[in-house]
Amino acid sequence: MNMSEQEILEQLSNQGFRVTLARRAIIRVLLEDSGHLSPEELMHLAKQKHENVGLVTVYRTLDLLSELGYVRRVHSGQSCNGFAKVALGHRHHLICRGCGRVVDFEGCDLSAMVTRVEQETGFVVDDHMLELLGMCATCLEDS
């Protein structure tokens, strides 16, 4: 789902959501950044594009973009750590418990497990997220 800023803004507008300068700035930062941003990091970067971006607006916009499938939450342990663009494609994450660093990795073959889960539960699985938690090499060296 590689959508442009304009396509995302048009879809928001078509669904009745306001397209504010703050939302534009947030979406632009998400599309420009290739990493995983915390809401605070996103706010800081979006403020460089539009000074009136506040943390509440960032959270509300992220919630909306998450509901619409443009971003996906990345968790670390017990709380939401940041957000990753779904436009990056199907990815999974390694998350360091020490420093919170998030690394994407591609490729997984969960088909046997998904088939078993579907048979045992009656669910039809249409998507999944995989996050592996541990310690990165730098944090392991420092400990």
Residue frames as a rotation matrix with the C-alpha (Angstrom) as fourth column:
MET 1
0.578 0.816 0.000 0.00
0.816 -0.578 0.000 0.00
0.000 0.000 -1.000 0.00
ASN 2
-0.563 -0.795 -0.224 2.32
0.759 -0.605 0.241 2.74
-0.327 -0.035 0.944 -1.21
MET 3
0.497 0.809 0.315 0.07
0.859 -0.509 -0.048 5.77
0.122 0.295 -0.948 -1.13
SER 4
-0.481 -0.604 0.636 1.06
0.517 -0.781 -0.350 9.36
0.707 0.161 0.688 -1.62
GLU 5
-0.891 0.134 -0.433 0.32
0.304 -0.530 -0.791 12.11
-0.336 -0.837 0.432 0.84
GLN 6
-0.713 0.637 -0.293 -2.35
-0.701 -0.643 0.308 13.48
0.008 0.425 0.905 -1.51
GLU 7
-0.361 0.582 -0.729 -4.07
-0.164 0.730 0.664 10.08
0.918 0.359 -0.168 -1.83
ILE 8
-0.600 0.106 -0.793 -4.19
0.750 0.420 -0.511 9.68
0.279 -0.901 -0.331 1.95
LEU 9
-0.890 0.250 -0.381 -5.52
-0.024 -0.861 -0.508 13.22
-0.455 -0.443 0.772 2.43
GLU 10
-0.586 0.705 -0.399 -8.18
-0.698 -0.190 0.690 12.68
0.411 0.683 0.604 -0.25
GLN 11
-0.370 0.443 -0.817 -9.28
0.304 0.888 0.344 9.45
0.878 -0.121 -0.463 1.39
LEU 12
-0.768 0.085 -0.635 -9.54
0.616 -0.170 -0.769 11.18
-0.174 -0.982 0.078 4.78
SER 13
-0.826 0.448 -0.342 -11.58
-0.460 -0.886 -0.051 13.99
-0.326 0.115 0.938 3.24
ASN 14
-0.509 0.637 -0.579 -13.82
-0.486 0.343 0.804 11.56
0.711 0.691 0.135 1.34
GLN 15
-0.334 0.356 -0.873 -14.58
0.628 0.775 0.076 9.78
0.703 -0.523 -0.482 4.61
GLY 16
0.612 0.732 0.298 -15.58
0.346 -0.587 0.731 13.02
0.711 -0.344 -0.613 6.30
PHE 17
0.400 -0.547 -0.735 -12.43
0.863 -0.046 0.503 13.73
-0.309 -0.836 0.454 8.30
ARG 18
0.960 -0.087 -0.267 -10.98
-0.124 -0.985 -0.123 17.24
-0.252 0.151 -0.956 8.43
VAL 19
0.409 -0.873 0.264 -7.69
0.866 0.280 -0.415 17.75
0.289 0.399 0.871 6.61
THR 20
0.972 -0.074 -0.224 -5.89
0.053 -0.858 0.510 20.25
-0.230 -0.508 -0.830 8.83
LEU 21
0.529 -0.848 -0.030 -2.39
-0.595 -0.346 -0.726 21.67
0.605 0.401 -0.688 8.46
ALA 22
-0.020 -0.517 0.856 -1.36
-0.945 0.290 0.153 19.69
-0.327 -0.805 -0.494 11.55
ARG 23
0.580 0.285 0.763 -2.62
-0.106 0.955 -0.277 16.41
-0.808 0.080 0.584 10.04
ARG 24
0.956 -0.277 -0.097 -0.83
-0.104 -0.010 -0.995 17.22
0.275 0.961 -0.038 6.80
ALA 25
0.212 -0.931 0.296 2.42
-0.905 -0.301 -0.300 17.76
0.368 -0.205 -0.907 8.69
ILE 26
0.074 -0.119 0.990 2.03
-0.696 0.705 0.136 14.50
-0.714 -0.699 -0.030 10.63
ILE 27
0.838 0.297 0.458 1.28
0.093 0.749 -0.656 12.49
-0.538 0.592 0.600 7.48
ARG 28
0.794 -0.592 -0.140 4.19
-0.389 -0.318 -0.865 14.10
0.467 0.741 -0.483 5.64
VAL 29
-0.020 -0.822 0.570 6.61
-0.999 0.033 0.013 13.15
-0.030 -0.569 -0.822 8.43
LEU 30
0.294 0.191 0.937 5.32
-0.363 0.929 -0.075 9.58
-0.884 -0.317 0.342 8.51
LEU 31
0.973 0.116 0.198 5.78
0.137 0.402 -0.905 9.25
-0.185 0.908 0.376 4.76
GLU 32
0.606 -0.795 0.025 9.27
-0.561 -0.450 -0.695 10.78
0.563 0.407 -0.719 4.82
ASP 33
-0.039 -0.639 0.768 10.61
-0.981 0.171 0.092 8.81
-0.190 -0.750 -0.633 7.78
SER 34
0.032 0.000 -0.999 11.71
-0.557 0.831 -0.018 5.23
0.830 0.557 0.026 7.22
GLY 35
-0.874 -0.455 -0.174 11.90
-0.098 0.515 -0.852 4.28
0.477 -0.727 -0.494 10.88
HIS 36
0.020 0.834 -0.551 9.53
0.760 0.345 0.550 3.83
0.649 -0.430 -0.627 13.76
LEU 37
-0.610 -0.229 0.758 8.56
-0.090 -0.931 -0.354 7.03
0.787 -0.284 0.547 15.50
SER 38
-0.577 0.469 -0.668 7.20
0.798 0.151 -0.583 7.49
-0.173 -0.870 -0.462 18.97
PRO 39
0.492 0.819 0.297 4.34
0.845 -0.531 0.065 10.00
0.211 0.219 -0.953 19.19
GLU 40
0.646 -0.315 -0.695 6.74
0.243 -0.779 0.579 12.44
-0.723 -0.543 -0.427 20.87
GLU 41
-0.498 -0.856 0.140 9.33
0.361 -0.058 0.931 12.07
-0.788 0.514 0.338 18.08
LEU 42
-0.287 0.497 0.819 6.61
0.950 0.033 0.312 12.48
0.128 0.867 -0.482 15.50
MET 43
0.757 0.583 -0.297 5.36
0.633 -0.766 0.110 15.65
-0.163 -0.271 -0.949 17.19
HIS 44
0.187 -0.782 -0.595 8.86
0.161 -0.573 0.804 17.13
-0.969 -0.246 0.019 17.26
LEU 45
-0.737 -0.496 0.460 9.40
0.483 0.091 0.871 16.47
-0.474 0.864 0.172 13.55
ALA 46
-0.011 0.827 0.562 5.90
0.975 -0.115 0.189 17.62
0.221 0.550 -0.805 12.56
LYS 47
0.618 0.199 -0.760 6.39
0.513 -0.835 0.198 20.89
-0.596 -0.512 -0.618 14.48
GLN 48
-0.469 -0.844 -0.258 9.21
0.239 -0.403 0.883 21.68
-0.850 0.353 0.391 12.06
LYS 49
-0.787 0.256 0.562 6.63
0.590 0.046 0.806 21.63
0.181 0.966 -0.187 9.27
HIS 50
0.048 0.832 0.552 3.75
0.108 -0.554 0.826 23.25
0.993 0.020 -0.117 11.17
GLU 51
-0.739 -0.576 0.350 4.35
-0.223 -0.280 -0.934 24.87
0.636 -0.768 0.078 14.54
ASN 52
-0.246 0.731 0.636 0.87
-0.965 -0.245 -0.092 24.21
0.089 -0.637 0.766 15.94
VAL 53
0.144 0.240 -0.960 1.18
-0.222 0.953 0.206 20.42
0.964 0.184 0.190 16.14
GLY 54
-0.046 -0.093 0.995 0.46
-0.994 -0.098 -0.055 19.21
0.102 -0.991 -0.088 19.65
LEU 55
-0.908 -0.395 0.141 0.79
-0.415 0.894 -0.169 15.79
-0.059 -0.212 -0.976 21.23
VAL 56
-0.250 0.897 0.363 -2.99
-0.126 0.342 -0.931 15.32
-0.960 -0.278 0.027 21.49
THR 57
0.494 0.399 -0.772 -3.31
-0.772 -0.208 -0.601 15.98
-0.400 0.893 0.205 17.75
VAL 58
-0.450 -0.732 -0.511 -0.53
-0.860 0.510 0.028 13.48
0.240 0.452 -0.859 17.06
TYR 59
-0.863 0.143 0.485 -2.26
-0.143 0.852 -0.504 10.78
-0.485 -0.504 -0.714 19.12
ARG 60
0.143 0.990 -0.020 -5.65
-0.238 0.015 -0.971 11.45
-0.961 0.143 0.237 17.53
THR 61
0.351 -0.073 -0.934 -4.17
-0.931 -0.135 -0.339 11.43
-0.101 0.988 -0.116 14.03
LEU 62
-0.729 -0.665 -0.163 -2.24
-0.671 0.741 -0.024 8.22
0.137 0.092 -0.986 14.72
ASP 63
-0.545 0.626 0.558 -5.39
-0.075 0.626 -0.776 6.58
-0.835 -0.465 -0.294 16.07
LEU 64
0.480 0.754 -0.449 -7.26
-0.493 -0.191 -0.849 7.60
-0.726 0.628 0.280 12.92
LEU 65
0.090 -0.534 -0.841 -4.47
-0.980 0.104 -0.172 6.46
0.179 0.839 -0.514 10.59
SER 66
-0.860 -0.362 0.361 -4.25
-0.455 0.863 -0.220 3.19
-0.232 -0.353 -0.906 12.49
GLU 67
-0.104 0.920 0.378 -7.99
-0.120 0.366 -0.923 2.58
-0.987 -0.142 0.072 12.13
LEU 68
0.692 0.382 -0.612 -7.70
-0.583 -0.204 -0.786 3.27
-0.426 0.901 0.082 8.39
GLY 69
0.830 -0.346 0.438 -4.74
0.400 0.916 -0.035 0.91
-0.389 0.204 0.898 8.03
TYR 70
0.805 -0.547 0.230 -2.01
-0.122 -0.532 -0.838 3.44
0.580 0.647 -0.495 7.17
VAL 71
-0.246 -0.879 0.408 0.09
-0.762 -0.085 -0.642 2.87
0.599 -0.469 -0.649 10.28
ARG 72
0.547 0.331 -0.769 0.51
0.182 0.850 0.495 0.02
0.817 -0.411 0.404 12.73
ARG 73
0.728 -0.262 0.633 1.46
-0.680 -0.390 0.621 0.24
0.084 -0.883 -0.462 16.37
VAL 74
0.083 -0.765 -0.639 4.79
0.025 0.643 -0.766 -1.25
0.996 0.047 0.073 17.40
HIS 75
0.894 0.336 0.297 4.86
-0.294 -0.060 0.954 -2.43
0.339 -0.940 0.045 21.01
SER 76
-0.258 -0.937 -0.236 7.71
-0.209 0.293 -0.933 -2.93
0.943 -0.191 -0.272 23.39
GLY 77
-0.952 -0.114 -0.285 6.91
0.223 0.379 -0.898 -4.88
0.211 -0.918 -0.335 26.46
GLN 78
-0.461 0.790 -0.403 3.98
0.809 0.188 -0.557 -3.27
-0.365 -0.583 -0.726 28.16
SER 79
0.173 0.546 -0.819 3.28
0.125 -0.837 -0.532 -0.10
-0.977 -0.010 -0.213 26.21
CYS 80
0.834 0.131 0.536 2.97
0.546 -0.053 -0.836 1.30
-0.081 0.990 -0.116 22.73
ASN 81
0.025 -0.955 -0.294 6.45
0.644 -0.210 0.735 2.30
-0.764 -0.208 0.610 21.66
GLY 82
-0.616 -0.278 -0.737 5.85
-0.333 -0.756 0.563 3.83
-0.714 0.592 0.373 18.27
PHE 83
0.551 0.832 0.061 4.23
-0.178 0.189 -0.966 3.51
-0.815 0.521 0.252 14.91
ALA 84
-0.662 -0.695 0.281 5.32
0.108 0.282 0.953 1.91
-0.742 0.661 -0.112 11.66
LYS 85
-0.236 0.554 -0.798 3.92
-0.896 -0.441 -0.041 2.72
-0.375 0.706 0.601 8.25
VAL 86
0.306 0.418 0.855 1.88
0.025 0.894 -0.446 -0.10
-0.952 0.158 0.263 6.77
ALA 87
0.888 0.043 -0.457 2.97
-0.426 -0.293 -0.856 1.30
-0.170 0.955 -0.242 3.40
LEU 88
-0.126 -0.992 0.031 6.32
-0.947 0.129 0.296 -0.37
-0.297 0.008 -0.955 4.02
GLY 89
-0.061 0.163 -0.985 4.68
-0.578 0.798 0.168 -3.69
0.813 0.580 0.045 3.27
HIS 90
0.885 0.408 -0.224 4.31
-0.110 0.650 0.752 -6.79
0.452 -0.641 0.620 5.36
ARG 91
-0.171 -0.975 0.145 7.00
-0.330 -0.082 -0.940 -6.55
0.928 -0.209 -0.308 8.01
HIS 92
0.719 0.245 -0.650 7.79
0.511 0.448 0.734 -7.87
0.471 -0.860 0.197 11.42
HIS 93
0.503 -0.464 0.729 9.74
-0.503 -0.843 -0.190 -6.26
0.703 -0.271 -0.658 14.20
LEU 94
0.043 -0.575 -0.817 12.61
0.808 0.501 -0.310 -7.08
0.588 -0.647 0.486 16.52
ILE 95
0.626 0.249 0.739 12.36
-0.167 -0.883 0.439 -4.88
0.762 -0.398 -0.511 19.60
CYS 96
-0.411 -0.854 -0.318 15.21
0.295 0.205 -0.933 -4.34
0.862 -0.478 0.168 22.05
ARG 97
0.585 0.620 -0.523 14.11
0.658 0.015 0.753 -4.42
0.474 -0.785 -0.399 25.68
GLY 98
-0.127 -0.744 -0.656 17.18
0.947 -0.288 0.143 -2.39
-0.295 -0.603 0.741 26.61
CYS 99
-0.839 -0.349 -0.418 17.13
0.228 -0.922 0.313 0.65
-0.494 0.167 0.853 24.35
GLY 100
0.095 0.979 -0.179 13.75
0.031 -0.183 -0.983 0.28
-0.995 0.088 -0.048 22.62
ARG 101
-0.594 -0.383 -0.708 15.32
-0.668 -0.256 0.699 0.08
-0.449 0.888 -0.104 19.15
VAL 102
0.434 0.770 0.468 13.01
-0.166 0.579 -0.798 -1.44
-0.885 0.269 0.379 16.53
VAL 103
-0.678 -0.649 -0.346 14.36
-0.533 0.109 0.839 -3.34
-0.507 0.753 -0.420 13.53
ASP 104
0.459 0.822 -0.338 12.21
-0.826 0.254 -0.503 -4.54
-0.328 0.510 0.795 10.64
PHE 105
-0.761 -0.598 0.251 12.63
-0.357 0.709 0.608 -7.98
-0.542 0.372 -0.753 9.22
GLU 106
0.015 0.742 -0.670 10.81
-1.000 0.013 -0.007 -9.55
0.003 0.670 0.742 6.32
GLY 107
-0.261 -0.070 -0.963 9.73
-0.495 0.866 0.071 -13.04
0.829 0.495 -0.261 5.59
CYS 108
-0.592 0.118 0.797 7.90
-0.689 0.440 -0.577 -15.44
-0.419 -0.890 -0.179 7.78
ASP 109
-0.503 0.501 -0.704 6.18
-0.355 0.623 0.697 -18.68
0.788 0.601 -0.136 7.15
LEU 110
-0.788 0.330 0.521 3.46
-0.521 0.095 -0.848 -18.96
-0.329 -0.939 0.097 9.73
SER 111
-0.298 0.746 -0.595 1.12
-0.823 0.115 0.556 -20.80
0.483 0.656 0.580 7.36
ALA 112
-0.443 0.120 -0.888 1.22
0.229 0.973 0.017 -24.11
0.866 -0.196 -0.459 9.27
MET 113
-0.893 0.099 -0.439 0.50
0.426 -0.132 -0.895 -22.40
-0.147 -0.986 0.076 12.57
VAL 114
-0.697 0.670 -0.257 -2.24
-0.677 -0.732 -0.071 -20.22
-0.235 0.125 0.964 11.05
THR 115
-0.308 0.571 -0.761 -3.89
-0.498 0.585 0.640 -23.28
0.811 0.576 0.103 9.50
ARG 116
-0.602 0.029 -0.798 -3.79
0.553 0.736 -0.390 -25.11
0.576 -0.676 -0.459 12.85
VAL 117
-0.915 0.256 -0.310 -5.19
0.095 -0.612 -0.785 -22.10
-0.391 -0.748 0.536 14.72
GLU 118
-0.545 0.749 -0.378 -7.99
-0.826 -0.401 0.396 -21.69
0.145 0.528 0.837 12.17
GLN 119
-0.300 0.411 -0.861 -8.91
-0.114 0.880 0.461 -25.38
0.947 0.236 -0.217 12.44
GLU 120
-0.671 -0.044 -0.740 -8.86
0.661 0.415 -0.625 -25.33
0.335 -0.909 -0.250 16.25
THR 121
-0.780 0.278 -0.561 -10.77
0.250 -0.684 -0.686 -22.07
-0.574 -0.675 0.464 16.68
GLY 122
0.126 0.842 0.525 -12.95
0.927 0.088 -0.363 -21.62
-0.352 0.533 -0.769 13.61
PHE 123
0.349 -0.096 -0.932 -11.39
-0.069 -0.995 0.076 -18.21
-0.934 0.038 -0.354 12.99
VAL 124
0.651 -0.295 0.700 -10.36
0.751 0.118 -0.649 -17.12
0.109 0.948 0.298 9.51
VAL 125
0.196 -0.695 -0.692 -7.05
0.451 -0.563 0.693 -15.29
-0.871 -0.447 0.203 9.84
ASP 126
0.802 0.133 0.583 -6.52
0.594 -0.290 -0.751 -12.53
0.069 0.948 -0.311 7.28
ASP 127
0.419 -0.727 0.545 -3.49
-0.257 -0.670 -0.696 -10.75
0.871 0.152 -0.467 8.74
HIS 128
0.737 -0.218 -0.639 -0.94
0.662 0.423 0.619 -10.99
0.135 -0.880 0.456 11.50
MET 129
0.610 -0.634 0.475 1.75
-0.584 -0.765 -0.271 -9.04
0.535 -0.112 -0.837 13.34
LEU 130
0.686 -0.469 -0.556 4.92
0.626 0.770 0.122 -10.53
0.371 -0.432 0.822 14.72
GLU 131
0.526 -0.557 0.642 7.10
-0.603 -0.777 -0.181 -8.77
0.600 -0.292 -0.745 17.26
LEU 132
0.505 -0.488 -0.712 10.09
0.626 0.775 -0.088 -10.48
0.594 -0.401 0.697 18.79
LEU 133
0.839 -0.176 0.515 11.51
-0.433 -0.789 0.437 -8.97
0.329 -0.589 -0.738 21.96
GLY 134
0.632 -0.700 -0.332 15.06
0.762 0.640 0.101 -9.33
0.142 -0.316 0.938 23.18
MET 135
0.542 -0.557 -0.629 18.33
0.083 -0.710 0.699 -7.45
-0.836 -0.431 -0.339 23.45
CYS 136
0.958 -0.278 -0.073 20.22
-0.135 -0.211 -0.968 -5.85
0.253 0.937 -0.239 20.57
ALA 137
0.423 -0.877 -0.228 23.97
0.714 0.478 -0.512 -6.43
0.558 0.054 0.828 20.19
THR 138
-0.238 -0.518 0.822 24.83
-0.066 -0.835 -0.546 -2.98
0.969 -0.184 0.165 21.57
CYS 139
0.405 0.472 0.783 22.78
-0.802 -0.227 0.552 -3.47
0.438 -0.852 0.287 24.74
LEU 140
0.955 -0.106 -0.277 24.22
0.186 0.941 0.282 -6.95
0.230 -0.321 0.919 25.22
GLU 141
0.062 -0.992 0.106 27.75
0.578 -0.051 -0.814 -5.51
0.814 0.112 0.571 25.02
ASP 142
-0.248 -0.121 0.961 26.88
-0.417 -0.883 -0.218 -2.80
0.875 -0.454 0.169 27.55
SER 143
0.684 0.621 0.383 25.43
-0.604 0.188 0.775 -5.21
0.409 -0.761 0.503 30.10
